Amino acid sequence: MALTATCHCGATRIALPEHPTHAKSCNCSFCARTAAVWAYYRPGELTFLAQDNQATYSGESGLNRHHFCGTCGMQTWGDSPDWASMYNADGTPKNGDSNAMPTERIYAVNLNLVDDLDWSRIAVERVDGRKSW
């Protein structure tokens, strides 16, 4: 069965390439307020079926872009530097350089917007974004 993330009104629809097996729940100041659970994909892996009236929010750094439906307000997906390529879940740098910046970007889809998702197949990792960024 194909899985599609859909905002409440249906103006944003994103087809996932496969059922996710891993996801992350972040406690940063943004994610904690949206309660999103994120599955990550490389650019080009997602199929954007509809993005009508999409809006984007980015904090002061401009590095993390949060996309949401401009009609119903659902947090749908995001794109950001691939922080996991440079940092562990606890915020410590993998290479010892606390100023390391990823060179690749990653897309994240809010799994709470996928109907008929089998949550028992997904390992959800808690990420300490409050200390990491």
N, C-alpha and C positions, 0 to 999 in steps of 0.2 A: 504494500500500500504506500502510495506517495504521501509524504508529509508536507504540509503547507502551513507556514505561520501566517496568521491573518489577524489584522487589527479588528476592533469591535464592529466597525461599520463596513469592513471589507475593501476599503480604498487602498490598503497596502496588503499585498500577498507575496510571500517569498517561498519558493519551493526549495526544500532541503534535498541534497543529493542522496542522503541515506539516513536511516534512523541513527541519531547520535548515541554514543556509548559513554561519553564523558561531557561534563558541563561544569561551570563554575558559578558560585554564588559569592559576590563581592560585597564587602561592607564599607566601601568608599562613600563619600558624602552623596554621590549621585545614585549609585546602585542600591544603597540601603533604602533610599526613599522610593525607588521604583519597584523594588522587590523582584527584579528580573533574575532569571536563571539563564546563563549564557552558554550557548554551544558555539564553538569557534570554527571558522572556515577560512581558507585561503581565498584571496580575490579570484573570482572566476568560477568558484565552486557552487555558488548560489545562483538560482534563477529568479530574477525579480519579475514577477508576473504582473504586478500593478503597484504603482507608487503615486497615486493621485493625491494631490494636496499634501505632499510630504513636507515636513519642516525639519530643521536641523538645529541642534543646540550644541555649543561647545563652550567649555569653561574658559577661564582667562588664558590658559596656556595655548588653547586651540589645538592641542594634540589629539584629544579624544572627541570624536564627533558622534553625537547621539541623535538618531533619526527617529521621528515619531510621526504619527498621523496627525495632520493639521485639522482634521475634521473631528475625530473621536478622542484624540489625545493619547492613544496607546503608544508606549515605548516599544518600538518594533525591532530595531537593529542598531548596530553601531560599528564604527570602524576606528581603529586606533593603532598606534605602534604595537608591534607584537611583543608586549612586555614579558610574556612567558619565555621568550627566547633568551632574555637577558637576566631575569629575576626569578627566584624561587617564590613559592606561594606565601612565604612569611616576609617577603620584601627584601631579603638579602640578595646581593648580586651574585650571579653564578660564576663570574670571572673575577670577583673581588673588587671590581671598579664600581663604586657607588654612584658614579656619574655616567655610567654606560647608557647609551641611547640605542634602541633597536633601529635597524635600517629598513626592515620589512613592515608591512601593515597587515592587520588581521581583521576579519569581519566577525561579528558576534550577533547571533539571533536570539531573541527573547523566547525561550521555550515555553513560557506560560501562554503564548499565543498559538500553540499547536494543539488542535483538537485530536483526540484519540492517541496521544503520546503514551507510550508504555514506560512510565517512570521507573519501573523495576529494572529496566535494561540500562539505566543511566547512573553512572557513579558521579555524584555531585561533590566537587571539591570546594571547600570554603577558602576564599582568598582574603588576606588582610590588606585591603586597599587603603585603609585609613593610615597605615604606617608606610605603605609602599609608594604612594604617589599623592 
